[in-house]
Amino acid sequence: MNPSSSCLNKFNWISNYGPSFIIPASHCDVLYEPSDFFKELNNIFANAKKRIYISSLYFGTDPYEYELVDKICLQKQ
């Protein structure tokens, strides 16, 4: 038995709570700081061609949030 597949079997219960999918670690980037997250969102927004969808439990009033809203507005035009 492949050790990595037996490790993944320990997480089968997650699919009982919602959709799940496996992503290779080589396709993931770890963002260590909130500023890295906002920079990444800005890059994604700047390259959007048709639509921007964003879902958030909280959208604050710090300069980062204003920058994101400004970026969305610019892309809309």
NORNOR-V467824 format. One record per backbone hydrogen bond with DSSP energy under -0.5 kcal/mol. CO is the residue of the C=O (numbers start at 1). NH is the residue of the N-H. Records with the same first field share a line. If there is no record, write none. Layout:
# NORNOR-V467824
CO->NH, NH
This chain:
# NORNOR-V467824
2->6
3->7
4->8
5->9
6->10
7->10
8->11
9->12
11->14
12->15
13->16
14->17, 18
24->27
25->28
29->31
30->32
33->36, 37
34->38
35->39
36->40
37->41
38->42
39->43
40->44
41->45
42->46
43->47
45->48
62->65, 66
63->67
64->68
65->69
66->70
67->71
68->72
69->73
70->74
71->75
72->76
73->77
